[in-house]
């Protein structure tokens, strides 16, 4: 098994079960369109899509700055696509990003980085990006973004709270 440092980006759709229950065909069509766009953007930012299942999306990057930049572009693009949909049919993604060592096996990645990215994403409001403290500490200062410190957050299945920042 290969072990390496990676910036993990995890995303999912807020209210996905409600959307599927109310109109499965429309939701799947929209999700498929959005996923194609997200895969393209990950590649454009030198990332790699690791996994997609249901409404979730996992990608890895060589740098936190690339992951954050990609997440910002994804959220901006999705906002434009969602603007033409009725409010109750919009697929709004929440994004979480962390940095850490991962184990690579058969194209998949495993490790705390993956899990923390998913956990900080779960606490993010629809259409937003949350960054774990470890990733925030390694971010390139050249990114023209502002961050709001949300404090230390308890995350499911971790004893230690995680510092969390939200991209403004």
DSSP file (Angstrom, degrees, kcal/mol; ACC not computed):
  #  RESIDUE AA STRUCTURE BP1 BP2  ACC     N-H-->O    O-->H-N    N-H-->O    O-->H-N    TCO  KAPPA ALPHA  PHI   PSI    X-CA   Y-CA   Z-CA
    1    1 A X              0   0    0      0, 0.0     2,-0.3     0, 0.0   104,-0.2   0.000 360.0 360.0 360.0 137.6    0.0    0.0    0.0
    2    2 A X  E     -A  104   0A   0    102,-1.4   102,-3.2     2,-0.0     2,-0.4  -0.673 360.0-160.0 -87.8 142.1    1.2    3.5   -0.9
    3    3 A X  E     +A  103   0A   0     -2,-0.3     2,-0.3   100,-0.2   100,-0.2  -0.988  23.1 150.1-123.6 132.8    1.1    6.2    1.8
    4    4 A X  E     -A  102   0A   0     98,-2.2    98,-3.2    -2,-0.4     2,-0.4  -0.978  47.2 -96.9-155.0 165.5    1.2    9.9    0.9
    5    5 A X  E     +A  101   0A   0     -2,-0.3     2,-0.3    96,-0.2    96,-0.2  -0.717  48.8 170.6 -85.3 135.0    0.1   13.4    1.9
    6    6 A X  E     -A  100   0A   0     94,-2.6    94,-2.2    -2,-0.4     2,-0.6  -0.997  37.5-129.9-146.7 148.4   -3.1   14.6    0.2
    7    7 A X  E     -AB  99  61A   0     54,-2.6    54,-2.2    -2,-0.3     2,-0.4  -0.903  33.9-152.9 -94.1 121.7   -5.6   17.3    0.4
    8    8 A X  E     -AB  98  60A   0     90,-3.0    90,-1.9    -2,-0.6     2,-0.5  -0.834  11.2-165.9-103.8 132.6   -9.0   15.7    0.5
    9    9 A X  E     -AB  97  59A   0     50,-2.9    50,-2.5    -2,-0.4     2,-0.4  -0.976   9.1-177.4-115.9 121.0  -12.2   17.4   -0.8
   10   10 A X  E     +AB  96  58A   0     86,-3.0    86,-2.9    -2,-0.5     2,-0.3  -0.968   5.5 173.9-120.3 135.9  -15.5   15.8    0.2
   11   11 A X  E     +AB  95  57A   0     46,-2.4    46,-2.0    -2,-0.4     2,-0.3  -0.982   6.2 170.0-139.1 149.7  -18.9   17.0   -1.0
   12   12 A X  E     -A   94   0A   0     82,-1.7    82,-2.5    -2,-0.3     2,-0.4  -0.968  37.1 -96.2-151.1 169.2  -22.5   16.0   -0.8
   13   13 A X  E >   -A   93   0A   0     -2,-0.3     3,-1.1    80,-0.2     2,-0.3  -0.723  33.6-126.1 -91.7 130.1  -25.9   17.4   -1.6
   14   14 A X  T 3  S+     0   0    0     78,-3.1    78,-0.4    -2,-0.4    -1,-0.0  -0.590  94.9   6.5 -70.9 129.6  -28.0   19.0    1.2
   15   15 A X  T 3> S+     0   0    0     -2,-0.3     4,-2.2    76,-0.1    -1,-0.2   0.784  80.6 153.0  71.1  27.8  -31.4   17.4    1.5
   16   16 A X  H <>  +     0   0    0     -3,-1.1     4,-2.7     1,-0.2     5,-0.2   0.893  68.6  52.8 -59.3 -43.7  -30.6   14.7   -1.1
   17   17 A X  H  > S+     0   0    0      1,-0.2     4,-2.5     2,-0.2    -1,-0.2   0.902 109.7  49.2 -61.4 -40.7  -33.1   12.2    0.4
   18   18 A X  H  > S+     0   0    0      2,-0.2     4,-1.9     1,-0.2    -1,-0.2   0.916 111.9  49.1 -62.8 -43.6  -35.9   14.7    0.2
   19   19 A X  H  X S+     0   0    0     -4,-2.2     4,-2.0     2,-0.2     8,-0.2   0.919 112.9  46.5 -63.1 -44.4  -35.0   15.6   -3.4
   20   20 A X  H  < S+     0   0    0     -4,-2.7     4,-0.3     1,-0.2    -2,-0.2   0.915 111.9  51.6 -63.1 -43.6  -34.9   11.9   -4.4
   21   21 A X  H  < S+     0   0    0     -4,-2.5    -1,-0.2    -5,-0.2     3,-0.2   0.843 113.5  43.9 -64.4 -33.2  -38.2   11.2   -2.7
   22   22 A X  H  < S-     0   0    0     -4,-1.9    -1,-0.2     1,-0.2    -2,-0.2   0.816 139.0  -5.5 -85.3 -29.7  -40.0   14.0   -4.4
   23   23 A X     X  +     0   0    0     -4,-2.0     4,-2.2    -5,-0.2    -1,-0.2  -0.495  60.5 179.6-165.5  87.7  -38.7   13.5   -8.0
   24   24 A X  H  > S+     0   0    0     -4,-0.3     4,-2.5    -3,-0.2     5,-0.2   0.891  82.5  50.6 -62.5 -43.4  -36.0   10.8   -8.5
   25   25 A X  H  > S+     0   0    0      1,-0.2     4,-2.4     2,-0.2    -1,-0.2   0.936 113.0  44.1 -65.0 -47.3  -35.6   11.2  -12.2
   26   26 A X  H  > S+     0   0    0      2,-0.2     4,-2.5     1,-0.2     5,-0.2   0.903 114.5  50.7 -63.1 -41.5  -35.1   15.0  -12.1
   27   27 A X  H  X S+     0   0    0     -4,-2.2     4,-2.9    -8,-0.2    -2,-0.2   0.924 111.6  46.5 -63.6 -45.0  -32.7   14.7   -9.2
   28   28 A X  H  X S+     0   0    0     -4,-2.5     4,-2.5     2,-0.2    -1,-0.2   0.902 112.2  51.1 -66.4 -40.5  -30.6   12.0  -10.9
   29   29 A X  H  X S+     0   0    0     -4,-2.4     4,-2.1    -5,-0.2    -2,-0.2   0.941 114.3  43.2 -60.0 -47.8  -30.5   14.0  -14.1
   30   30 A X  H  X S+     0   0    0     -4,-2.5     4,-2.6     1,-0.2     5,-0.2   0.921 113.7  51.1 -65.5 -44.0  -29.4   17.2  -12.3
   31   31 A X  H  X S+     0   0    0     -4,-2.9     4,-2.8     1,-0.2    -1,-0.2   0.906 109.4  51.0 -59.9 -42.2  -26.9   15.3  -10.1
   32   32 A X  H  X S+     0   0    0     -4,-2.5     4,-2.1     2,-0.2    -1,-0.2   0.921 111.0  48.1 -62.5 -44.5  -25.4   13.6  -13.2
   33   33 A X  H  X S+     0   0    0     -4,-2.1     4,-1.7     1,-0.2    -2,-0.2   0.927 114.7  45.8 -60.6 -45.9  -25.0   17.0  -15.0
   34   34 A X  H  X S+     0   0    0     -4,-2.6     4,-2.6     1,-0.2    -2,-0.2   0.886 110.4  53.4 -66.6 -39.3  -23.4   18.5  -11.8
   35   35 A X  H  X S+     0   0    0     -4,-2.8     4,-2.7    -5,-0.2     5,-0.2   0.911 106.4  52.0 -64.5 -41.6  -21.1   15.6  -11.3
   36   36 A X  H  X S+     0   0    0     -4,-2.1     4,-2.0     1,-0.2    -1,-0.2   0.927 112.1  47.2 -58.5 -45.2  -19.7   15.8  -14.9
   37   37 A X  H  X S+     0   0    0     -4,-1.7     4,-2.2     1,-0.2    -2,-0.2   0.907 112.2  49.4 -63.1 -42.7  -19.0   19.4  -14.3
   38   38 A X  H  X S+     0   0    0     -4,-2.6     4,-2.4     2,-0.2    -2,-0.2   0.896 109.3  51.5 -65.6 -40.8  -17.3   18.7  -10.9
   39   39 A X  H  X S+     0   0    0     -4,-2.7     4,-2.0     1,-0.2    -1,-0.2   0.912 110.4  49.7 -61.5 -42.9  -15.1   15.9  -12.4
   40   40 A X  H  X S+     0   0    0     -4,-2.0     4,-2.2    -5,-0.2    -2,-0.2   0.921 111.4  48.5 -61.5 -44.6  -14.0   18.3  -15.2
   41   41 A X  H  X S+     0   0    0     -4,-2.2     4,-1.2     2,-0.2    -2,-0.2   0.874 107.9  53.9 -67.8 -36.9  -13.2   21.0  -12.6
   42   42 A X  H ><>S+     0   0    0     -4,-2.4     5,-2.9     1,-0.2     3,-0.6   0.939 110.5  47.3 -60.4 -46.0  -11.2   18.6  -10.4
   43   43 A X  H ><5S+     0   0    0     -4,-2.0     3,-1.6     1,-0.2    -2,-0.2   0.895 107.9  55.6 -62.6 -39.8   -9.1   17.6  -13.4
   44   44 A X  H 3<5S+     0   0    0     -4,-2.2    -1,-0.2     1,-0.3    -2,-0.2   0.749 108.4  49.3 -64.4 -23.3   -8.6   21.3  -14.4
   45   45 A X  T <<5S-     0   0    0     -4,-1.2    -1,-0.3    -3,-0.6    -2,-0.2   0.041 122.7-104.7-104.9  24.3   -7.2   21.9  -10.9
   46   46 A X  T < 5S+     0   0    0     -3,-1.6    16,-0.5     1,-0.2    -3,-0.2   0.799  79.0 131.4  60.1  33.0   -4.8   19.0  -11.0
   47   47 A X      < -     0   0    0     -5,-2.9     2,-0.4    -6,-0.2    14,-0.2  -0.486  50.3-132.4-104.3 179.7   -6.9   16.8   -8.8
   48   48 A X  E     -C   60   0A   0     12,-2.3    12,-2.5    -2,-0.2     2,-0.5  -0.994  14.2-129.7-136.9 127.7   -8.2   13.3   -9.0
   49   49 A X  E     +C   59   0A   0     -2,-0.4    10,-0.3    10,-0.2     3,-0.1  -0.661  26.5 179.4 -75.4 125.4  -11.7   12.0   -8.4
   50   50 A X  E     -     0   0A   0      8,-2.8     2,-0.3    -2,-0.5     9,-0.2   0.842  57.4  -9.3 -95.0 -42.2  -11.4    9.1   -6.0
   51   51 A X  E     -C   58   0A   0      7,-1.7     7,-2.7    57,-0.1     2,-0.4  -0.995  44.5-169.3-160.4 147.6  -15.0    8.1   -5.5
   52   52 A X  E     +C   57   0A   0     -2,-0.3     2,-0.3     5,-0.2     5,-0.2  -0.985  17.3 163.9-137.8 134.4  -18.7    9.0   -6.1
   53   53 A X  E >   -C   56   0A   0      3,-1.1     3,-2.8    -2,-0.4     2,-0.2  -0.946  64.1 -37.2-151.3 128.0  -21.5    7.2   -4.5
   54   54 A X  T 3  S-     0   0    0     -2,-0.3   -42,-0.0     1,-0.3     0, 0.0  -0.402 127.9 -22.9  57.0-122.5  -25.1    8.5   -4.3
   55   55 A X  T 3  S+     0   0    0     -2,-0.2    -1,-0.3   -42,-0.1   -42,-0.2   0.391 115.0 105.4 -99.3   2.8  -24.8   12.2   -3.8
   56   56 A X  E <   - C   0  53A   0     -3,-2.8    -3,-1.1   -44,-0.2     2,-0.3  -0.480  46.4-169.3 -89.7 158.9  -21.2   12.1   -2.3
   57   57 A X  E     -BC  11  52A   0    -46,-2.0   -46,-2.4    -5,-0.2     2,-0.4  -0.980   2.0-172.0-148.3 125.7  -18.1   13.1   -4.1
   58   58 A X  E     +BC  10  51A   0     -7,-2.7    -8,-2.8    -2,-0.3    -7,-1.7  -0.988  11.1 166.9-127.4 128.1  -14.5   12.6   -3.0
   59   59 A X  E     -BC   9  49A   0    -50,-2.5   -50,-2.9    -2,-0.4     2,-0.3  -0.949  19.5-146.7-134.8 156.2  -11.4   14.1   -4.7
   60   60 A X  E     -BC   8  48A   0    -12,-2.5   -12,-2.3    -2,-0.3     2,-0.3  -0.937  12.7-173.1-124.9 150.8   -7.7   14.4   -3.8
   61   61 A X  E     -B    7   0A   0    -54,-2.2   -54,-2.6    -2,-0.3   -14,-0.1  -0.914  33.4-125.3-135.9 159.6   -5.2   17.1   -4.6
   62   62 A X  S    S+     0   0    0    -16,-0.5     2,-0.3    -2,-0.3     3,-0.1   0.661  96.7  31.8 -79.1 -17.1   -1.5   17.6   -4.1
   63   63 A X  S  > S-     0   0    0    -56,-0.1     4,-1.7     1,-0.1     5,-0.1  -0.988  70.0-132.3-141.6 151.3   -2.1   20.9   -2.3
   64   64 A X  H  > S+     0   0    0     -2,-0.3     4,-3.0    74,-0.3     5,-0.3   0.901 109.1  58.2 -64.1 -41.4   -4.7   22.5   -0.1
   65   65 A X  H  > S+     0   0    0     73,-0.3     4,-2.7     1,-0.2     5,-0.2   0.897 105.8  48.7 -58.4 -41.5   -4.7   25.6   -2.2
   66   66 A X  H  > S+     0   0    0      2,-0.2     4,-2.4     1,-0.2    -1,-0.2   0.903 112.5  48.8 -64.5 -40.7   -5.6   23.6   -5.3
   67   67 A X  H  X S+     0   0    0     -4,-1.7     4,-2.4     2,-0.2    -2,-0.2   0.924 114.5  44.3 -65.2 -44.8   -8.5   21.9   -3.4
   68   68 A X  H  X S+     0   0    0     -4,-3.0     4,-2.4     2,-0.2    -2,-0.2   0.932 113.5  50.2 -66.6 -45.4   -9.8   25.1   -2.1
   69   69 A X  H  X S+     0   0    0     -4,-2.7     4,-2.2    -5,-0.3    -2,-0.2   0.929 112.4  48.0 -57.8 -46.1   -9.5   26.9   -5.4
   70   70 A X  H  X S+     0   0    0     -4,-2.4     4,-2.7    -5,-0.2    -1,-0.2   0.920 110.1  52.0 -60.9 -44.8  -11.4   24.0   -7.1
   71   71 A X  H  X S+     0   0    0     -4,-2.4     4,-2.7     1,-0.2    -1,-0.2   0.892 108.8  50.8 -60.1 -40.9  -14.1   24.0   -4.4
   72   72 A X  H  X S+     0   0    0     -4,-2.4     4,-2.3     2,-0.2    -1,-0.2   0.932 111.7  46.9 -63.2 -45.8  -14.7   27.8   -4.9
   73   73 A X  H  X S+     0   0    0     -4,-2.2     4,-2.4     2,-0.2    -2,-0.2   0.904 112.5  50.6 -63.0 -41.3  -15.0   27.3   -8.7
   74   74 A X  H  X S+     0   0    0     -4,-2.7     4,-2.9     1,-0.2     5,-0.2   0.949 111.1  47.4 -61.0 -49.0  -17.4   24.4   -8.2
   75   75 A X  H  X S+     0   0    0     -4,-2.7     4,-2.2     1,-0.2    -2,-0.2   0.888 112.4  49.7 -63.4 -38.2  -19.6   26.3   -5.8
   76   76 A X  H  X S+     0   0    0     -4,-2.3     4,-1.6     2,-0.2    -1,-0.2   0.927 113.1  46.5 -64.5 -44.2  -19.7   29.3   -8.2
   77   77 A X  H  X S+     0   0    0     -4,-2.4     4,-2.0     1,-0.2    -2,-0.2   0.919 112.9  49.1 -64.3 -44.1  -20.6   27.1  -11.2
   78   78 A X  H  X S+     0   0    0     -4,-2.9     4,-3.2     1,-0.2     5,-0.2   0.882 105.6  58.1 -64.0 -37.7  -23.3   25.3   -9.2
   79   79 A X  H  X S+     0   0    0     -4,-2.2     4,-1.6    -5,-0.2    -1,-0.2   0.909 107.4  47.9 -58.6 -42.0  -24.8   28.5   -8.0
   80   80 A X  H  X S+     0   0    0     -4,-1.6     4,-0.5     2,-0.2    -1,-0.2   0.909 113.5  46.3 -65.2 -42.9  -25.3   29.6  -11.6
   81   81 A X  H >< S+     0   0    0     -4,-2.0     3,-0.9     1,-0.2     4,-0.2   0.902 113.1  49.9 -66.0 -40.9  -26.9   26.3  -12.6
   82   82 A X  H >< S+     0   0    0     -4,-3.2     3,-1.8     1,-0.2    -1,-0.2   0.793  94.8  73.3 -68.9 -27.5  -29.1   26.3   -9.5
   83   83 A X  H 3< S+     0   0    0     -4,-1.6    -1,-0.2     1,-0.3    -2,-0.2   0.780  96.1  50.3 -59.9 -27.4  -30.3   29.8  -10.1
   84   84 A X  T << S+     0   0    0     -3,-0.9    -1,-0.3    -4,-0.5     2,-0.3   0.511  99.2  82.9 -89.6  -4.4  -32.5   28.6  -13.1
   85   85 A X  S <  S-     0   0    0     -3,-1.8     5,-0.1    -4,-0.2     2,-0.0  -0.680  92.7 -97.9 -97.1 152.4  -34.1   25.9  -11.0
   86   86 A X    >   -     0   0    0     -2,-0.3     3,-2.6     1,-0.1     4,-0.5  -0.406  41.5-111.1 -60.8 145.7  -37.0   26.3   -8.6
   87   87 A X  G >  S+     0   0    0      1,-0.3     3,-0.9     2,-0.2    -1,-0.1   0.817 117.3  54.7 -51.2 -35.6  -35.8   26.6   -5.0
   88   88 A X  G 3  S+     0   0    0      1,-0.2    -1,-0.3     3,-0.0    -2,-0.1   0.507 109.0  48.8 -80.2  -1.5  -37.2   23.2   -4.0
   89   89 A X  G <  S+     0   0    0     -3,-2.6    -1,-0.2    -7,-0.1     2,-0.2   0.329  82.1 119.3-114.9   4.0  -35.3   21.4   -6.9
   90   90 A X    <   -     0   0    0     -3,-0.9     2,-0.8    -4,-0.5   -71,-0.1  -0.501  55.7-144.7 -76.0 137.5  -31.8   22.9   -6.3
   91   91 A X        -     0   0    0     -2,-0.2     2,-0.6   -13,-0.1    -9,-0.1  -0.873  22.0-173.9-101.3 101.2  -28.9   20.6   -5.6
   92   92 A X        -     0   0    0     -2,-0.8   -78,-3.1   -78,-0.4     2,-0.3  -0.868   9.8-150.5-102.2 119.5  -26.8   22.6   -3.1
   93   93 A X  E     -A   13   0A   0     -2,-0.6    34,-1.6   -80,-0.2     2,-0.4  -0.610   4.6-150.9 -88.5 146.4  -23.5   20.9   -2.2
   94   94 A X  E     -A   12   0A   0    -82,-2.5   -82,-1.7    -2,-0.3     2,-0.4  -0.936  18.7-155.8-108.1 139.9  -21.6   21.3    1.1
   95   95 A X  E     -Ad  11 129A   0     33,-2.0    35,-3.0    -2,-0.4     2,-0.4  -0.956  12.0-172.9-123.8 137.3  -17.8   20.9    0.8
   96   96 A X  E     -Ad  10 130A   0    -86,-2.9   -86,-3.0    -2,-0.4     2,-0.4  -0.979   5.6-168.2-125.3 143.0  -15.3   19.9    3.4
   97   97 A X  E     +Ad   9 131A   0     33,-1.8    35,-2.9    -2,-0.4     2,-0.3  -0.992  11.5 163.0-133.1 136.6  -11.5   20.0    2.9
   98   98 A X  E     -A    8   0A   0    -90,-1.9   -90,-3.0    -2,-0.4     2,-0.4  -0.947  25.2-136.9-143.3 166.2   -8.7   18.5    5.1
   99   99 A X  E     +A    7   0A   0     -2,-0.3     2,-0.3   -92,-0.2   -92,-0.2  -0.986  43.6 111.0-126.2 135.0   -5.0   17.7    4.7
  100  100 A X  E     -A    6   0A   0    -94,-2.2   -94,-2.6    -2,-0.4     2,-0.3  -0.985  64.1 -59.8 179.8 178.1   -3.4   14.5    5.9
  101  101 A X  E     -A    5   0A   0     -2,-0.3    12,-0.6   -96,-0.2     2,-0.3  -0.598  49.2-172.1 -79.4 138.3   -1.7   11.2    5.2
  102  102 A X  E     -A    4   0A   0    -98,-3.2   -98,-2.2    -2,-0.3     2,-0.5  -0.906  21.4-131.8-126.1 156.3   -3.7    8.7    3.2
  103  103 A X  E     -AE   3 110A   0      7,-2.5     7,-1.9    -2,-0.3     2,-0.5  -0.933  21.8-148.4-104.8 132.3   -3.2    5.1    2.3
  104  104 A X  E     +AE   2 109A   0   -102,-3.2  -102,-1.4    -2,-0.5     2,-0.4  -0.885  23.5 166.1-104.6 127.6   -3.9    4.4   -1.4
  105  105 A X  E >  S- E   0 108A   0      3,-2.2     3,-1.7    -2,-0.5    -2,-0.0  -0.923  70.4 -19.6-144.1 115.9   -5.2    0.9   -2.3
  106  106 A X  T 3  S-     0   0    0     -2,-0.4     3,-0.1     1,-0.3    -2,-0.0   0.829 125.8 -51.6  60.3  34.2   -6.6    0.1   -5.7
  107  107 A X  T 3  S+     0   0    0      1,-0.3    -1,-0.3   -56,-0.0     2,-0.2   0.251 118.2 106.6  87.8 -14.1   -7.3    3.7   -6.6
  108  108 A X  E <   -E  105   0A   0     -3,-1.7    -3,-2.2   -57,-0.0     2,-0.4  -0.577  59.1-141.8 -92.8 160.1   -9.2    4.4   -3.3
  109  109 A X  E     -E  104   0A   0     -5,-0.2     2,-0.3    -2,-0.2    -5,-0.2  -0.951  15.2-173.3-124.3 148.2   -7.8    6.5   -0.4
  110  110 A X  E     +E  103   0A   0     -7,-1.9    -7,-2.5    -2,-0.4     2,-0.2  -0.968  28.3  87.8-136.2 149.4   -8.2    5.9    3.3
  111  111 A X  S >> S-     0   0    0     -2,-0.3     4,-1.6    -9,-0.2     3,-0.6  -0.758  81.4 -68.5 146.8 171.4   -7.3    7.8    6.4
  112  112 A X  H 3> S+     0   0    0    -11,-0.3     4,-3.4     1,-0.2     5,-0.3   0.844 122.0  64.5 -58.0 -35.3   -8.3   10.5    8.9
  113  113 A X  H 3> S+     0   0    0    -12,-0.6     4,-2.1     1,-0.2    -1,-0.2   0.908 103.7  46.2 -56.1 -44.7   -8.0   13.1    6.2
  114  114 A X  H <> S+     0   0    0     -3,-0.6     4,-1.8     2,-0.2    -1,-0.2   0.931 116.2  45.2 -63.5 -46.2  -10.9   11.6    4.2
  115  115 A X  H  X S+     0   0    0     -4,-1.6     4,-2.2     2,-0.2    -2,-0.2   0.887 112.9  48.6 -69.7 -40.0  -13.0   11.2    7.3
  116  116 A X  H  X S+     0   0    0     -4,-3.4     4,-2.9     2,-0.2     5,-0.3   0.907 109.2  53.4 -68.6 -39.7  -12.4   14.7    8.7
  117  117 A X  H  X S+     0   0    0     -4,-2.1     4,-1.6    -5,-0.3    -1,-0.2   0.921 111.7  46.7 -57.8 -42.8  -13.1   16.3    5.3
  118  118 A X  H  X S+     0   0    0     -4,-1.8     4,-1.5    -5,-0.2    -2,-0.2   0.881 113.4  48.7 -66.5 -38.0  -16.5   14.4    5.3
  119  119 A X  H  X S+     0   0    0     -4,-2.2     4,-0.9     2,-0.2    -2,-0.2   0.903 111.6  46.2 -72.7 -41.7  -17.2   15.4    8.9
  120  120 A X  H  < S+     0   0    0     -4,-2.9     3,-0.3     1,-0.2     4,-0.2   0.832 110.5  56.5 -70.5 -28.1  -16.5   19.1    8.5
  121  121 A X  H >< S+     0   0    0     -4,-1.6     3,-1.6    -5,-0.3    -1,-0.2   0.887  99.7  59.1 -64.8 -39.3  -18.5   19.1    5.3
  122  122 A X  H 3< S+     0   0    0     -4,-1.5    -1,-0.2     1,-0.3    -2,-0.2   0.797 105.5  49.0 -62.8 -28.2  -21.5   17.7    7.2
  123  123 A X  T 3< S+     0   0    0     -4,-0.9    -1,-0.3    -3,-0.3     2,-0.2   0.458  91.0 104.3 -89.1  -0.8  -21.6   20.8    9.4
  124  124 A X  S <  S-     0   0    0     -3,-1.6     3,-0.1    -4,-0.2     6,-0.1  -0.552  75.3-114.6 -83.5 144.3  -21.3   23.2    6.5
  125  125 A X    >   -     0   0    0     -2,-0.2     3,-1.6     1,-0.1    -1,-0.1  -0.340  51.4 -75.3 -67.1 158.2  -24.3   25.2    5.4
  126  126 A X  T 3  S+     0   0    0      1,-0.3   -32,-0.2   -32,-0.1    -1,-0.1  -0.278 119.3  15.9 -55.1 137.0  -25.7   24.5    1.8
  127  127 A X  T 3  S+     0   0    0    -34,-1.6    -1,-0.3     1,-0.3     2,-0.2   0.596 105.8 113.3  77.6  12.0  -23.5   26.0   -0.9
  128  128 A X    <   -     0   0    0     -3,-1.6   -33,-2.0   -35,-0.2     2,-0.4  -0.619  58.6-133.3-116.0 174.2  -20.5   26.6    1.4
  129  129 A X  E     -d   95   0A   0     38,-0.4    38,-2.3    -2,-0.2     2,-0.4  -0.993  15.5-166.7-128.8 124.0  -16.9   25.3    1.9
  130  130 A X  E     -dF  96 166A   0    -35,-3.0   -33,-1.8    -2,-0.4     2,-0.5  -0.916   5.0-160.3-111.1 139.6  -15.5   24.3    5.3
  131  131 A X  E     -dF  97 165A   0     34,-3.5    34,-2.5    -2,-0.4   -33,-0.2  -0.976  16.4-128.8-122.8 126.5  -11.8   23.8    5.8
  132  132 A X  E >>  - F   0 164A   0    -35,-2.9     4,-2.5    -2,-0.5     3,-0.5  -0.364  29.0-110.7 -69.2 153.3  -10.3   21.8    8.7
  133  133 A X  H 3> S+     0   0    0     30,-2.5     4,-2.4     1,-0.2     5,-0.2   0.839 115.5  57.6 -56.2 -39.2   -7.6   23.5   10.7
  134  134 A X  H 3> S+     0   0    0     29,-0.2     4,-0.6     1,-0.2    -1,-0.2   0.908 112.0  42.1 -60.1 -42.0   -4.8   21.2    9.5
  135  135 A X  H X4 S+     0   0    0     -3,-0.5     3,-1.1   -38,-0.2     4,-0.3   0.910 111.5  55.1 -70.5 -42.5   -5.6   22.2    5.9
  136  136 A X  H >< S+     0   0    0     -4,-2.5     3,-1.4     1,-0.3    -2,-0.2   0.895 102.8  56.9 -57.3 -41.6   -6.0   25.9    6.7
  137  137 A X  H 3< S+     0   0    0     -4,-2.4    -1,-0.3     1,-0.3    -2,-0.2   0.743 110.2  44.6 -62.9 -24.1   -2.6   26.0    8.3
  138  138 A X  T << S+     0   0    0     -3,-1.1   -73,-0.3    -4,-0.6   -74,-0.3   0.290  85.8 123.9-104.7   8.3   -1.0   24.7    5.0
  139  139 A X    <   -     0   0    0     -3,-1.4     2,-0.3    -4,-0.3    -3,-0.0  -0.410  69.4-106.4 -75.4 147.1   -2.9   27.0    2.6
  140  140 A X    >   -     0   0    0      1,-0.1     3,-1.6    -2,-0.1    -1,-0.1  -0.551  19.6-141.7 -70.0 127.1   -1.1   29.3    0.2
  141  141 A X  T 3  S+     0   0    0     -2,-0.3    -1,-0.1     1,-0.3    -2,-0.1   0.645  93.7  76.0 -65.1 -13.8   -1.4   32.9    1.4
  142  142 A X  T 3   +     0   0    0      2,-0.1     2,-0.3     0, 0.0    -1,-0.3   0.621  65.2 109.4 -76.5 -11.9   -1.7   33.9   -2.3
  143  143 A X  S <  S-     0   0    0     -3,-1.6     2,-1.9     1,-0.1    -4,-0.0  -0.500  71.0-137.2 -66.0 126.4   -5.3   32.7   -2.4
  144  144 A X        +     0   0    0     -2,-0.3     2,-0.3     2,-0.0    -1,-0.1  -0.315  64.3 114.2 -83.3  57.8   -7.5   35.9   -2.6
  145  145 A X        -     0   0    0     -2,-1.9     2,-0.4    23,-0.0    22,-0.0  -0.872  57.2-138.7-126.5 156.8  -10.1   34.5   -0.2
  146  146 A X        -     0   0    0     -2,-0.3    22,-3.0     2,-0.0     2,-0.4  -0.902  18.1-155.8-113.1 147.4  -11.3   35.4    3.3
  147  147 A X  E     -G  167   0A   0     -2,-0.4     2,-0.5    20,-0.2    20,-0.2  -0.950   8.4-145.2-125.5 142.5  -12.0   32.8    5.9
  148  148 A X  E     -G  166   0A   0     18,-2.8    18,-2.6    -2,-0.4     2,-0.5  -0.927  20.8-132.9-104.7 125.7  -14.2   32.9    9.0
  149  149 A X  E     -G  165   0A   0     -2,-0.5    16,-0.2    16,-0.2     3,-0.1  -0.679  20.3-174.5 -78.9 123.0  -13.0   31.0   12.0
  150  150 A X  E     -     0   0A   0     14,-2.9    15,-0.2    -2,-0.5    -1,-0.1   0.415  37.1-124.3 -98.5  -0.6  -15.8   28.9   13.4
  151  151 A X  E     -G  164   0A   0     13,-0.5    13,-1.9     2,-0.1     2,-0.5  -0.368  52.0 -29.2  89.7-171.7  -14.0   27.6   16.4
  152  152 A X  E     -G  163   0A   0     11,-0.2     2,-0.4    -2,-0.1    11,-0.3  -0.729  65.2-162.1 -85.7 128.6  -13.3   24.1   17.5
  153  153 A X  E     -G  162   0A   0      9,-3.2     9,-2.9    -2,-0.5     2,-0.3  -0.909  19.0-124.2-115.3 135.8  -16.1   21.7   16.3
  154  154 A X        -     0   0    0     -2,-0.4     2,-0.4     7,-0.2     7,-0.1  -0.619  31.2-160.8 -71.4 132.9  -16.9   18.3   17.6
  155  155 A X    >   -     0   0    0      3,-0.4     3,-1.8    -2,-0.3   -35,-0.1  -0.965  27.1 -94.8-122.1 139.4  -16.8   15.8   14.7
  156  156 A X  T 3  S+     0   0    0     -2,-0.4     3,-0.1     1,-0.3   -37,-0.1  -0.172 104.9   6.9 -53.3 132.3  -18.5   12.5   14.7
  157  157 A X  T 3  S+     0   0    0      1,-0.2     2,-0.4     2,-0.0    -1,-0.3   0.578 104.9 104.9  71.4  14.5  -16.2    9.5   15.7
  158  158 A X    <   -     0   0    0     -3,-1.8    -3,-0.4     1,-0.1    -1,-0.2  -0.993  56.7-156.5-124.5 131.1  -13.2   11.7   16.7
  159  159 A X  S    S+     0   0    0     -2,-0.4     2,-0.4    -3,-0.1    -1,-0.1   0.863  79.9  65.7 -70.1 -36.2  -12.3   12.4   20.3
  160  160 A X  S    S-     0   0    0      1,-0.1    -5,-0.2    -6,-0.0    -7,-0.1  -0.747  87.2-122.7 -93.8 129.2  -10.5   15.6   19.5
  161  161 A X        -     0   0    0     -2,-0.4     2,-0.4    -7,-0.1    -7,-0.2  -0.289  26.3-130.9 -62.9 155.5  -12.4   18.6   18.2
  162  162 A X  E     - G   0 153A   0     -9,-2.9    -9,-3.2    -4,-0.1     2,-0.3  -0.911  11.0-122.5-112.3 134.6  -11.3   20.1   14.9
  163  163 A X  E     - G   0 152A   0     -2,-0.4   -30,-2.5   -11,-0.3     2,-0.4  -0.581  36.6-162.9 -68.7 137.2  -10.7   23.7   14.2
  164  164 A X  E     -FG 132 151A   0    -13,-1.9   -14,-2.9    -2,-0.3   -13,-0.5  -0.985  14.5-172.3-132.1 138.3  -12.9   24.7   11.3
  165  165 A X  E     -FG 131 149A   0    -34,-2.5   -34,-3.5    -2,-0.4     2,-0.4  -0.951  12.5-147.3-124.0 144.5  -12.9   27.7    8.9
  166  166 A X  E     -FG 130 148A   0    -18,-2.6   -18,-2.8    -2,-0.4     2,-0.3  -0.946  20.9-120.9-114.5 135.1  -15.5   28.7    6.4
  167  167 A X  E       G   0 147A   0    -38,-2.3   -38,-0.4    -2,-0.4   -20,-0.2  -0.570 360.0 360.0 -68.7 127.7  -14.6   30.3    3.1
  168  168 A X              0   0    0    -22,-3.0    -1,-0.2    -2,-0.3   -21,-0.1   0.452 360.0 360.0 -86.4 360.0  -16.5   33.7    3.0
